[in-house]
């Protein structure tokens, strides 16, 4: 008995205690947190506390009860950390507990609640508090609406309770979960679930569904009765209602669920469901400040259709744009594109205009939605401009000096003309001179060594602007210097590479000196290796037109700072003869942004939220683009295109590694393009398997419907995300590869069309190329993809955009090469390569190193350089020796507008051996090397420069990968576009056996290759000697090494015999000639001796008998003795003639 009284006292205490309501925040998957609702003191449904969107808490406030005690107002706390209930609305009402046998009940704190015309007697005690676990609720969609009714102990009769009687049990809690509280009339079906109903003391054994409405419910009631009859009359916790059972639009249905537990206690709840006639809505987004549009800049308006979940959408949406001004509508043209481009200067200043988008279903043009966006253009400030540098050096007595302010302008282009007013310190100006657009000063009136400040003020109405210039004077003859920073920009980005060019025309030697200081003179920027990408480049052309260039690294200048860049010329006596200075400012970057991402399960919708951003130089609005990091190198994949919305709802990608963590990045940019990155790491619950039905359902909701809304980029991202996860989970059978690849191409093409004219968006779309499996495409699909790539490059080259960086171009080239290997024509691939090379040039810096892209098939190189000396095109595989003529012609050249261009862009492609993207016709040529393509272009604009007709040939060295063979003849050939064949015209060949290179001397540039053929006869080719000079030599040929050796030996033997014969012949002739000379000399001597002896005989007594000279025999002639030369001296020998025997 005592125990029973103690239990009764405890129950009374519990029933009279105030209760609170809260939820556990920050739950992750698997946590068993409770979601509890307390309804103490509620007399009206409006007392229910509701929290929407994101995590947060509703804190109750103290109230005083009738007995003077203090209690808390009902409080609701929500957390959507893991359930992603970012847009959920949870409604809390009173639950009704009844006892079928009308047993005794306790009636404490009874109040009357009127809800939907029904009255009930309610009693709330702590015993009635029930819970629903979030782990269970987490299975519902992010847009679920949950109606929870707290249980109440009641006798079933209003006012007939006895406070001394305790309840026989705790009533179950009935909960209805639905995807939405409003359904479109077009919906095929929708589901209602009571599975989250629960009971603390028992289990639920019965479900009963009913429906009421102001319109007919006969068919609905029959459907519900079918579900109530399931499980032997216990009923089903889930029901599926057909859309055809619903009435017309605006009909309201009240679905009631009654649950029964094992103790026959019941709980009941009601869900109101409204039928809407809208199957989709449309909205307009922009990246501009719609209250102050700058008319001088073009902008885009983007329309997005939003389909009501559940309506199957098999067709797309047709868009049509209108404006409130027919003339503007006519000027822009009516377009069916979801994106409307408004070019610069289309709208006038101070204009208010409304843009309207009408969207209709393609399958039924009577089903439409529309949206409007009002815009107002701002009145721009005037721009006062003095041509030339902000600081210049002038020679006194050099004639008139003109300061030209005629380029000053009114960007708003409002009526009336500009008025001009000049003033100069220490210089008196006439009224006519000071009011002219161009001020002319006589340098004869200036004093040397002085500094003069001149100011121009331009005015139109109430607006005015000022420009200043400084003049320094000298007695020396000066050189005009023009300085340009970043192609004429007055402001630069802190993290961007900054290039400055100094132009001058000089026929004498000068020294160029650069300097950069802060505007207040407090900071001097050193221009050395620590700040420059390359050393200062200066070139003087033959005509005297010269240019000097500095290239500053990113992050050297402080955001928000202002600097003065100066270029000075000094002569050989170190005297200043030229100077120019330009002031620049550095844009600030957004700072202080807070970026949050909740943990999630892969492929569920997540919300990325950025807040708190600020920057002093921002021109509203800021732009937000979201990415996630895909590898350890920091490469990113973009989740959303830049938008003014600081939040984005995307499909959560799978984690890139086994840690199941993923890093998200938001890039926040102002309208000047200054950007800052902020990151956040989230945990991803992976998916282990995806079925075919799950893949199909996802594709319908997140791909087809999103694409139909006009956001093909997001649809493509969503498709890529599920394909990646599906492949990672080895669930490839869940989808058809070919169908997915075709769908990717369709979405890619649509996304490019939707974002035409937006270079940054085009770049982001192009980056998706790598996700397409080209092997899964049919031939037609491959050709379509090649055409899409070609169109993108053509438009990017045409508009001068530099948005495609090295990663994007690598993706394009790799995809193109895959297509070529799969049958796409050579000519199309070559066109794509040529355009990609031009865009690669924009990533190179004058004087810097080469920018290179290496793919499995080729190496692409862009080098902005002074074309002198040798240039390595690919790691000793190919090089080029420019020669003096090219060096002199293109080191510095007149590129128009009275300016000089420094160097050129050398663009080359070196293909791997066996890769031929050039030959487009049948050819018998055997290629012994990879093909080398070389072309020249402007380093500034990328425009082609044709080099031909050189008097001094340029040498291209191409390595033969297999080595030089002595049994082959090698030839350098170029591709002749006119004949579509390889030709040797104008090209000479020499072979360097020691390096394995074939040298091609050419006077023009094209695609070159080394061909080879087996030699059957001796052929004279050029072999490079050790001194480097090409010497002709006879190279033996043959089919075998032995035959070659024998031929060489035979040739040497014949040559030796010929030499021997000639030598012997010469010796014989010389010997005979010597004998004849000796004989003649003897005869002369003998005759002289005879003559002298005869003379002595006549003048002296003979000393002895002398035999007379014998007479010639019969028939013989007397020998004629030759005369002795007068100077011939001879002794008088005492000899006698001795006759011949």
NUSEVEX-912567 format. One record per residue (C-alpha): x, y, z. Coordinates in steps of 0.02 Angstrom, whole numbers, plus 50000, padded with zeros to 5 digits. Example, Ala and Ser with C-alpha at 12.3 -4.5 7.8 and 13.67 -1.06 7.14 Angstrom:
2
506154977550390/506844994750357/
END
This chain:
1141
500005000050000/501415012150045/502305008049881/500695011949784/500515028849871/502355032949831/502095028749648/500515039549644/501475054449720/502885052749594/501645052549452/500785068349515/502475076949533/502955072349357/501295078349287/501425095449371/503255098749327/503665110849187/504535102749040/505705108848905/506035104448727/507695103248637/508685093848507/510445087648507/511495098348392/512975092848288/512455074648267/513375064248142/512775048448059/512495035048188/512165046448337/510595042048433/510085059848474/508285064148517/507155077048437/505935081948576/504465093848573/503535101148725/501905110548707/501565116648883/500335130948889/499935131248704/498235138248665/498525142748482/499525134848343/500445151248321/501315148048487/502335134448404/504145139648385/504825136348211/506645137948154/507085137547970/508675136247867/510245129847945/510795126448121/510215137248262/509265137848427/507675146048485/507915150948665/506375151648775/505955166448884/505415165649066/503555166849105/502635167349271/501315154249307/499715156549406/500535149949562/501945162349548/503265150149492/504395153449343/504375142049191/505035142649014/504045145948857/504065131348739/505725130448647/506225121748487/508045118548440/508515112048268/510135105748194/510335100648013/512175096648024/511975079647944/510185078847885/510375094047771/508665100747820/509165117947758/507435122447702/506395111447819/504945118047915/504435108048068/502715111348138/502315106348316/500525103548374/499625093948511/499435075348500/497865066648559/497885050848664/496285041648690/495815025548777/494615014548681/493765008748842/493625026648912/494575021649071/494975034249208/496155048249159/497065062649237/496585080149180/497965092049229/498295109049149/496815106949032/496625119648893/495575121248738/496425120048569/495525124448412/496375117448258/495505115948089/493805117148171/494115103348297/494085105448488/494985093848608/495315093248794/497195092448824/498345088448969/500225089548956/501395081049077/503195075949068/502575058249044/501895063348875/503575068748807/504065057148665/505515057148546/505985053448366/507785049448328/508675060148200/509525044748133/507815039048074/507275056148012/508905057447917/508225045647785/506975058547728/507365071147592/508045088547627/506365096447587/505305085347700/503985093247805/503715084047968/502165086248074/502385080648254/500955080248378/501365078048560/500315065048652/498985070548775/498095060548908/496225062648889/494615054248943/493845057748775/492545069248852/492845087848866/492935093649048/492485076749120/494165071849194/494665068249372/496345074849428/496555061149555/496455047449425/498085042249340/498205037749155/498235019449114/499715022148992/500705033848882/499945037248712/500925034248552/501525048948446/500855049748268/502015057448140/501685060447954/503175063447843/502955070447666/504135077247535/503205093847528/501665102347594/501185108947422/501065097547272/500825102547090/499305096546997/500475088446870/501275076846996/501165058446951/501135052547131/501705057147304/502065047447463/501535049447643/502405039947782/501945036447961/503485026048000/504175039248117/502685037048233/503255029548399/502805024648576/503895024648732/503005010948828/502374999948686/502454996448500/501285002648366/500214989048290/498954998548184/498885012748057/497285020647993/497255034147858/495815045947817/495635061547712/494435076347708/494285090847588/493085103947522/493185094947355/492765076947321/493825063547406/492965047747347/494415041147246/495685046247378/494685037847516/494585021747416/496485022347392/496765024947578/495555010947622/496614999347518/498145003547622/497125002447785/496614984747740/498404978647724/499224967347855/497574959347904/496744975847936/498154983448038/498514995647897/500105001447811/501275014747882/501605020847704/500385026247570/500645031647391/499345043347319/499115045447132/499135063047063/497585058846961/496615056747124/496875075047168/495655088547119/495955105047035/497255117747085/497045126847252/496165111847329/496625108347511/496695090647577/496845085847761/497635068747784/497415061047958/498425046648028/497835037248182/499075025048259/498655011748389/499865003148507/499794986348595/498814993948740/497485000148621/498035017948653/497935029448503/498845044648435/498265055448294/498985068948180/498425078448026/499385085147877/498685098747765/499155096547581/498855110447455/498725107347267/499595120447159/499405123846973/501255128346955/502375114446889/503885125946878/504445143646912/505775154446830/507005167046902/508325179146837/510065180446910/511485192246870/513235196946926/512965215546928/512325228647046/510585230546972/510355247447058/511895255346976/512325246346814/513905252646728/513355255046548/515145254746485/515325236446530/514385222046455/513435210146569/512365194546565/510675189946634/510345171646667/508635163346676/508375147546778/506825136746780/506425127746943/505315112346926/504215106947069/504875090547134/503855075747077/503295082146907/504075071446773/504835083046642/505235074846477/505495090846377/506475106646401/505985124746422/505915137946286/506485155146344/506045172246273/506735189046331/505835205746328/506175223046397/505085237546447/505845247546303/505435240946128/506965249346052/508135239946170/507185223846139/507415226145952/509245230345974/509595214946080/508485203345979/507325190246051/508345175046097/507845157646151/509425156046253/509285155746441/510705168446448/510495186046380/512065195846333/511935214646349/513455222346262/514345237546330/513575254546287/511895246646243/510985255846382/511045274446409/511565282446573/510245286146705/509045273646628/507755262946718/507255247346622/506455230646662/507005214246586/505715200346578/505965181946543/504545170746489/504815152046497/503635139246422/503725120446411/504335114546243/503045100746245/501615112446294/501835130946260/500265134846360/501165130246522/502265145346556/503075155246696/503865172446695/504975183646799/505565201646789/507115210946845/507185229946853/508855238346817/509485256046835/511065262346749/512245273946838/512925290446773/514785287446755/516095299946808/517005309846676/518745304046626/520095317346605/521545310346502/523205318346453/524055307846321/525815302246360/526705299246524/526275307246689/528085313346698/529155318346549/530875325846514/530905340346389/532365349146305/532305368246320/532255376446150/531705360746060/530145368645989/528325367346041/527735354746171/525945348546154/524915341846299/523445332646221/521835331146323/520705327146176/520515309046232/519535314546386/517795307146379/516085305546457/515735286746476/513905290846507/513815299546337/512575312246399/512165327346289/513245343046284/515105344546252/516555343646371/517385359946421/519265360746453/520295371246572/522215370546583/523355377746715/525255376146738/526325381646884/527475396446842/526805397346665/525585410646608/524285404146486/523145414146373/521275411746388/521155403446218/522595391646254/521955386546425/520205382246359/520765371346215/520805352246217/522645353046167/523835364546260/525365370346161/526865376846258/528435384646183/529975376546260/530905392846227/529965400546374/530475386546494/531985387046607/533215372346611/533295361846769/531505366346819/529975356046858/528255361746799/526565354446852/525135355846727/523325351346765/521835348246650/520045349946713/518615343546604/516825348046646/515085343346588/513625349946688/513895346246872/515215332946838/517075336246821/518725326646818/520565331346835/522185324646756/523965330346793/525675328946711/527425334246765/528705342146649/530575342046688/531735352646582/533535350546526/534765358846408/535225342246328/534405335146173/533065323046236/532295306946175/530405304446180/529945289846294/528245281446301/527885270246451/526485257546459/526005246546606/524935231046578/524365236646404/523845253846464/522975249146626/522985261346771/522615247846900/523305230346921/522945215047027/524075211347173/524295192847132/524445195046944/526035196246841/526305214346790/527225219046630/527865236546589/528565242046420/529605257346382/529655263046199/530905275446127/531765279645963/533625282845974/535075282545853/536385283945991/536865272046130/535835274646287/535625265646453/533865261246512/533525262246700/531915256346782/531245261046953/529655258147053/529205267347213/527625269447314/526675285447277/527155292947444/528975288247420/529025277347575/529395260947485/530605256847347/530265240747251/531905232247205/531905226747024/532995211347033/532845192447041/531765193747197/530385203247107/530635200146921/530185184446826/531595188146704/532955201146697/532605217646609/532495214646422/533035228846306/533165227946117/533615241345989/533035238245812/533965242645653/532805257445624/533125263845799/531395259345866/531745251446035/530835243746180/531315238746357/530255226846460/530115222146644/529005207946705/528535208946889/528055193546989/526355191847070/526135196247254/527535209147250/526365224147262/525245227147412/523355226447386/522635243947397/524335252247367/524825264847234/526505265647145/527475275647016/528395266046879/529795275546790/530885272346638/532405283646616/533705285046477/535485291046506/536835294246376/538655288746382/539045303646495/537755297546621/536615312246581/534725310546579/534075311746401/532355303846420/531095299546554/529315293346574/528305288946729/526595280946753/525575279546912/524645263446950/523525257547090/523325239847155/521595232747181/521105226747352/520525208847377/519005202547474/519465198047653/518665191247811/517535178547726/516815164347830/516535148347733/515555133447801/515135116047737/514275102547839/514755084347840/513715074347718/513415058047628/514085057147450/512855062247314/511665071047433/511255089347411/512345100647518/512345119247546/513955129247535/513805145747626/514985160847627/514705176147736/515575191147811/516625196247660/517275213947647/518505224247545/518805242747530/518865243047341/517405231647303/516135236947175/514575227247224/514115213647209/515435200647250/515525184847146/515645167647225/516265151747140/516415135147230/517695121347200/518335105647281/520125099047281/520335082947183/522125077847223/523665081347327/524325093747197/522905105647237/522015103747071/520195108747080/518545104147003/517255117846994/515555115047072/514705131247021/514945145646902/515275162746979/513675170247047/513155184447159/512315172147277/513445168847427/512745151247445/512575136747325/511625120347335/512635106747248/512775087947243/514095082847368/515545074147279/516385058747346/518015060747442/519575059647331/520515048047449/520295034947584/520265047847724/518475051947675/518845070347696/518695083347560/519265101347548/518075114147476/518645131147413/517635146747381/518405159847269/517705177047308/518015190447176/517525208447158/517015215546990/518785221146956/519315202946957/520285203447121/519985186947207/520325178147372/520145159747413/519415152447573/519355133947614/518425121947726/518635103247752/517135091747772/516905073347811/516055062547679/515075046847715/515475035947563/514225025847462/514625007347440/513455002947296/512295011547171/510925001747086/510225004946914/508605011846985/509565023547101/510625029746957/509085032646849/508175041846989/509675052947023/509905056846838/508085061746820/508075073346971/509805080946963/510235080046779/508695080346668/507675092346773/509165103746810/509625104446626/507815108346582/507905123046701/509265130946594/510775126446701/511695113946592/513355116846682/512625111346849/511775096646764/513435091446687/514295092746856/512935082146937/513085068946801/514965068346818/514815066647007/513675051447003/514675043446862/516285045446964/515505038147121/514695023947024/516345019046946/517265020347112/516015008247190/516204995847047/514384998547001/514725001446816/513264990446769/512115003846840/512255014146681/512635013046495/514345020546456/513895025946280/512275034246334/513175043546473/514535049646356/513255055946230/512315064646369/513925072946429/514255079946255/512475086646244/512615095246413/514355101946370/513725109646209/512205117046296/513265124146437/514415132646312/512925139846221/512145146146381/513765154546433/514305161346265/515265177446288/515745173446468/517575168646453/517765162846633/516225151846619/516855144546455/518485139946539/517555130946678/516495121446553/518025116346451/518805108946607/517425095846605/518085088246443/519195076446541/517665067846616/517035061746446/517565044246395/517855046446208/518015027646181/516185025646226/515635037846090/514985032945920/515855040245768/514585054145753/514805058545936/516695059545916/516495071645771/515255082045869/516455083346016/517875088745900/516735102145825/516275108345999/518115109846048/518525118845886/517105131245911/517675135046088/519455138546032/518895148845883/517825160245990/519175161746123/520515166245995/519335178445908/518885188446063/520685189346123/520265180546285/521675173246389/520535163246502/521145146146445/522675142046548/523885127646532/522785114846624/521285118746512/522325117946354/523105101546409/521365094346432/520875100246258/522445093046175/522345076246264/520505074446219/520865079246038/522265066346026/521095052946093/519845057645959/521185056845824/521705039445877/519865034545866/519595040545689/519325059345691/520105067345536/521875074145535/521355091045465/520155094345609/521455089345738/522755100745657/521545115445663/521235112645848/523105111145883/523515127245792/522225137145891/522765129246055/524575134346018/524055152545994/523175152346162/524685144046243/525675159446190/524635170146308/525325160146454/527135164146408/528105179546463/529345189146357/531085183946406/530445170246520/530625151646499/529575141046381/527805136046425/527625117846382/526245104846375/526765086646357/525495073646305/525725055446255/525815060546071/526765077046067/527615091246158/526895108646131/527995123646168/527695142446168/529175153746198/529125172746194/530915177246159/532165187046058/532495174745914/534385174145922/535565159545939/534995141745972/533285137446044/532945120346119/531215114546068/531195098046161/532545090946274/533865088146138/532565080046025/532395095645920/533245112545917/533375127645803/534835139145762/534065155645710/535535164045623/535895182645610/534545187445486/533085181445593/533905188945748/534065206145668/532355205645586/531295200245735/532245205445892/531325222045894/530095226545759/528775239345718/527115231545768/526025246645728/525325261545823/527065269145834/527615255645954/528945242145951/528725223845989/530105214946082/530445197846012/529185185445946/528235170246001/529055154345941/527745140645937/528215122645904/527545104945910/528715090045920/527765073845888/528305057145952/529005044845826/527615036445730/526345050245766/525805059045607/524485072645619/525095080845458/524995068845313/523255069645237/523565059345080/524365042845033/526245044445039/527675032345010/528835042445123/529555033045270/529655044845419/531275042145516/530905055345648/529465063745734/528675078245641/529235095645695/528095110545668/528785128145693/527885144745673/528105162645730/526845174845802/526705191345891/527145189746075/525815202846114/524325197746009/524745180245951/524465185245769/525425174645644/527075181045574/527535173145407/529405170445387/529985165645212/531265170045080/532725171045200/534425174045120/535245165645269/534495148845305/533945143345477/534525126345539/533325114145618/534135099445706/533025084145718/533565068245807/533295051445724/532715040745871/533355024345797/535075031745760/535955035445597/536145020145485/537515019545351/536365009445240/535045022945228/534925039645141/534095053545244/533155068545179/532385083745262/530665087545195/529285099945233/527415098345212/526855107545055/525055112945082/524815116744898/525235099044841/524765090245003/526405080945005/528135080845082/529385091044980/531255094644983/531135111044887/532185124544970/532825112545104/534575105245114/535105090545222/536655086045321/536935071945444/537855072945610/538325054845646/539065058945816/537425065945886/536185056145782/535415072245718/534905076845543/535115095445509/533865103945396/534325120845322/532785130445268/532275148045216/530475146145270/529465137945410/528175124145406/528055106245466/529705096745443/530175078545454/531655067245415/531295053245292/532405038445252/532615025445117/533765010745086/535225015244972/535615004044820/536975015044741/538305026344809/537595043144853/538465058944907/537705066245067/538295079245189/539225072745341/539665084745479/541545085145510/542315087045684/542495105645647/540655106945616/540795110545428/539785099945310/541035090645197/540465080445047/541035062545058/540675046744960/539695034845066/539745016545007/538085007844994/537574989544980/536474976545054/537844968845163/539334974745264/540554963045170/540064969645001/540294987345064/542064983345127/542554974744964/541974989444861/542975001344969/544574990744953/544374989044765/544185007644746/545735010844848/546774998144745/546265005944579/546675023044644/548415017244705/548855008944538/548365024444444/549485035044552/550945022944530/550785022944339/550805041844335/552355042744446/553335030144339/552895039244181/553515055744249/555165047744304/555455040044130/555165056444041/556315065944157/557705052944135/557665053743943/557715072543944/559245072444057/560205060643937/559895071943789/560505087243882/562105078043937/562515072743758/562315090443690/563475097243825/564835084543781/564755089243598/564985107543637/566495104043745/567335093143615/567095105743475/567835119643581/569345108943620/569615105143436/569475123243387/570775129243511/571985115543468/571915120043284/572255138243328/573785133343429/574405122343289/574425136743165/575335148443281/576585136543363/577845123243305/577025106743316/577625096843465/577135079943401/576245070243273/574425073243264/573255061843176/572055071243061/570185070843092/569495056542996/568425060342847/566625054142849/566315037742766/565375036242605/563565040142628/563805048642797/563615067142830/564895077042923/564315080743098/563925098943128/564775104843286/563735117143385/564395134343427/565105137243598/564325151343699/565475166543717/565575164743905/565955146343897/567675144243981/568665128643956/570425122643995/571555118643852/571805100043872/573335092843789/572445078543709/572295071743533/570765066243436/570485048143448/569535041143303/567995030443328/568245012243320/
END
